[in-house]
Amino acid sequence: MSAATTATGAAAAANGSTDAPVLSVRNLHTAVATPEGSFDVVRDVSFDIRPNEVLCLVGESGCGKTITALSIMRLLPTPPVRITSGEIVFDGTDLTQLPERRVRDVRSERISMIFQDPLTSLDPVFTVGQVMTEVIRTHRDATKAEARDMGVEILRAVGLPAPEERFDSYPHELSGGMRQRVMIATALVLDPEILIADEPTTALDVTVQAQILERLRAEQQDRNMSMLLITHDLAVVASIADRVAVMYAGEIVEEAPVDELFSNPRHPYTQGLLRALPHASRKRRELVPIPGLVPPMQMMPPGCRFAPRCPHALEQCWTDHPPHEVEAGVGFRCFNPQPF
């Protein structure tokens, strides 16, 4: 058993969770091939998603969140991106070992995904109804009329106005918020056990964002469904998450229950993210940015990937790669954790 696997299990035990996970990602490595060679964009990632739980995967753009989700769904653009090692265990089966035809049986029906940009995810030459009907009839023994009834019902459930009319609309005839509700409905129509939502409120105004998040949380609770929510917005994390995994440069550097992560973060990167947030009590204070830039994947440091930007880096941080440690129910990857 790997150190990451042991650490994840220990963190779950410390949090008092005894439920078996519905999905376990273990030591996942996903690499991209370039003319300069092959480089890990996801490195040694491990986490569990438990029944009826919302796990938020948070980190800045380019840290590997979406690649992690696409790895789970087996939707990587191969080549150049491919899973090189690790396990993605669902219902006792490692999804990385399944042939494509069997993955299709899991995809959408048992694990579903809302993609980041609904306008590019919906085909402009097909109506909402045609897309939903194809999803339903691929996995269910339903007539076109039955598929239409199912589609209209789920569109109504996610709060889309006039669902009978919108069922026959093209994507360009809908607003951004409406298109996102269509994506949610399409992902939920087969009643999956796990929903992966990749930046579901990107490019939406604040009011619509709140409505979409509220609808996602309500559907998750009503359906007793687990959810992996991917975001870079810590305000979204605070409003919806049960647990949070923080990702930096392809690695999970901290994982904790949401209240614990916001009140007592251990990793300097997590602390930097929280200090960079505007806060009502700091009206006249400047925000504290994280210095430097994320290193390119071709030039990752040999030790801790955050060392070049970390104000608390030790000499060891530059040469040795920190293991995943667990302390008081919080998993983190750091040689020199600091009080917050």
Secondary structure as GFF3:
##gff-version 3
##sequence-region A 1 340
A	DSSP	alpha_helix	3	14	.	.	.	ID=ss1
A	DSSP	beta_strand	23	34	.	.	.	ID=ss2
A	DSSP	beta_strand	37	49	.	.	.	ID=ss3
A	DSSP	beta_strand	54	58	.	.	.	ID=ss4
A	DSSP	alpha_helix	65	73	.	.	.	ID=ss5
A	DSSP	beta_strand	81	90	.	.	.	ID=ss6
A	DSSP	beta_strand	93	94	.	.	.	ID=ss7
A	DSSP	three_ten_helix	95	97	.	.	.	ID=ss8
A	DSSP	alpha_helix	100	106	.	.	.	ID=ss9
A	DSSP	beta_strand	111	114	.	.	.	ID=ss10
A	DSSP	alpha_helix	118	121	.	.	.	ID=ss11
A	DSSP	alpha_helix	128	139	.	.	.	ID=ss12
A	DSSP	alpha_helix	144	157	.	.	.	ID=ss13
A	DSSP	alpha_helix	163	166	.	.	.	ID=ss14
A	DSSP	three_ten_helix	171	173	.	.	.	ID=ss15
A	DSSP	alpha_helix	176	188	.	.	.	ID=ss16
A	DSSP	beta_strand	194	198	.	.	.	ID=ss17
A	DSSP	alpha_helix	206	222	.	.	.	ID=ss18
A	DSSP	beta_strand	226	231	.	.	.	ID=ss19
A	DSSP	alpha_helix	234	240	.	.	.	ID=ss20
A	DSSP	beta_strand	243	248	.	.	.	ID=ss21
A	DSSP	beta_strand	251	257	.	.	.	ID=ss22
A	DSSP	alpha_helix	258	263	.	.	.	ID=ss23
A	DSSP	alpha_helix	268	275	.	.	.	ID=ss24
A	DSSP	three_ten_helix	280	282	.	.	.	ID=ss25
A	DSSP	three_ten_helix	297	299	.	.	.	ID=ss26
A	DSSP	three_ten_helix	307	309	.	.	.	ID=ss27
A	DSSP	alpha_helix	315	319	.	.	.	ID=ss28
A	DSSP	beta_strand	325	327	.	.	.	ID=ss29
A	DSSP	beta_strand	330	332	.	.	.	ID=ss30
###
